[in-house]
């Protein structure tokens, strides 16, 4: 009998009540309060999770280990991404995004493009790969013998390049630069959607340059001169004798939504595009993120150490234009399934305004986050080993 068969047989020998209670016990008593979980602790507290149908059993630590593997628990390097789904602010943005997409789906016949930009540099490498562990242990000996010190996650930072593109069911679309680029995206998406008689939808993240405001209303941290000029430009009372405190009070009486016009949203409205902002740190909802993951993995194959920035950019854009449509379709469908599967989740039933989405995301996004090379496919389909 194989290990997998033994694992399945032992797991099935426990009642579904026991398995469900054990899962809830671990999540509530350890994961939720950030406590270290050990098999010894689970064993010592058996009475708290054993079901009525298994009360006569006293499982050993080795049995508990096999049971946990059978329930798809695994002892692995922990990811820090779990906080993304437990932070109230991020959950609010997630729920708002899923609600919008659910409402759009009820209209049917959508044409969705996923838009984003990413940074690349020629030293980028995936974090996971084959390694010669003997070379890691004896790097100087290997170098002396004309070999290397082993595989490197990043061999050179180098010049950083920004690449902007959309991903659709047909593949990457219009890879160019952002500012002059986004309007061409709106036009291309509108025209293609009209041909196929579909509703055009563009997904975009909350990067600050996606949320630029025309004639932005001042905030409390702005200088007095900025507040005074804005109030006077809008024909509002602002005597020269006013102090900053009085200007702040005058601004508090106004609704920012009446004055802050988001340039990209205004442009989308002009071309009849529904613009949806994806929640921060939740790449599984944005197909373009899977495209970036594939591109960054491919960099090691298409880029040479002697390439400069212009050559790297040309090679990557050429790779993107040849990206297979069937793979792009798989990414689009994968994200669609994620949205549908979790579309019933609701943390905040109220619809958020663009202003609220941008402000909430701005407060939560860490601008210093490293742009690492993730393998999103492996992360989302990580196999459980026994």
C-alpha positions, 0 to 999 in steps of 0.5 A, a space after each residue: 500500500 502506498 503512503 498516499 493510500 495509507 494517509 487516505 485510509 487513516 483520514 477516512 477512519 475518523 468521522 467528518 465531525 472530528 476532522 471539522 472540529 480539528 480544523 476549526 480548533 487549529 484555526 481558532 486556537 493557533 492561526 487566529 491568535 498567531 500561536 505556534 502550532 505543534 503536534 505535541 500541543 494538538 495531542 495534549 488537547 485531544 479532548 477539545 477537538 475529538 468528535 463524539 464518534 471517536 471518543 474511544 480513540 486516543 490518537 498518537 502524535 504520528 497518527 495526528 501527523 498523518 491525519 493532518 496531511 490527509 486534511 491537506 495541512 502541510 509543514 512548509 515555509 509560511 507565507 506572510 500573505 495570510 494577513 491580506 485576508 484578515 485585515 479589515 481594511 483589505 477585506 473591505 476593498 476585497 468585498 467591494 471588488 467582488 460585489 462589483 464584479 458579481 453585479 457586472 456578471 449579472 449583465 452578462 456578455 462582458 469583455 474584460 481586460 486587465 491592465 497593470 505595469 511592472 518593474 523589471 531589471 535584468 538581474 531578476 530571477 525566480 525565488 525557487 529553482 534548482 541549486 547545487 547544495 555542494 557548491 553552496 557548502 564549498 563555494 570557494 572550492 567550486 570557484 577555484 575549480 572553474 565552476 560557480 558558487 551555485 545558482 543565484 536568486 539575483 545576480 545584479 540589480 541593474 537598470 530598472 525598466 517599467 512595462 505597461 500592458 493589458 491582458 485579455 483572452 487573446 494575450 498581451 495587448 498594447 505594451 507601451 508607457 502608461 500616461 499616453 497609453 491608457 487612453 489608447 487602451 480605452 479606445 481599443 477596448 471600446 472599439 473591440 467591445 462594440 464589434 463583438 457587442 459586449 460590455 467593456 470592463 477594464 480592471 486596474 490596481 490602486 497605484 497612485 498614478 492610476 488615481 491622479 486627481 485634477 485640481 485636487 482638494 487640499 487636505 489638512 497637511 497642505 500649506 496654508 497658501 495651497 488652501 487659500 489659493 484653492 478656496 479662492 480659485 473655486 470662488 469660496 470665501 477666504 479672507 486674507 485674515 484667515 488662519 490655517 485652522 479657519 481654512 481647514 474648517 471651511 474645507 471640512 464643510 465640503 464633500 471631496 467627491 464633489 471636487 476631486 475628479 479622477 483623471 482615469 475614471 473621467 477618461 473611462 466614462 468618456 469612452 463608456 468603459 466600466 473601470 474596476 479597481 482590484 484590491 491591493 495584494 490580491 493578485 489572484 483576482 487580476 489576470 495580468 499578474 499571472 502574465 507578469 509572473 510568466 514574463 519574469 520567469 521567462 526573463 532568464 531564458 530571453 535575456 543575456 548578461 550583456 543586454 542593456 535596458 533598450 535590448 531587454 525592453 525590446 526582447 520582453 515586448 517581443 516575448 509578450 506579443 508572442 504570448 499564447 492566447 490559450 495560456 492568456 485564456 487560462 489566466 482569465 478563466 482562473 481569475 474569473 473562477 476565483 471571483 465567482 467562488 468568493 463572490 458571496 463573501 461580504 464584509 461590508 454591505 455598503 458600496 464604496 465610492 472611488 474616493 473611498 477605495 483610493 483612500 483606503 488602498 493608499 493607507 494600506 499599500 506599502 510603497 517599499 514592498 519589493 517587486 519579487 518574482 512570484 510564481 503565482 501558478 505554483 502558489 495557487 496550485 501548491 501540492 501537498 506532500 506527505 
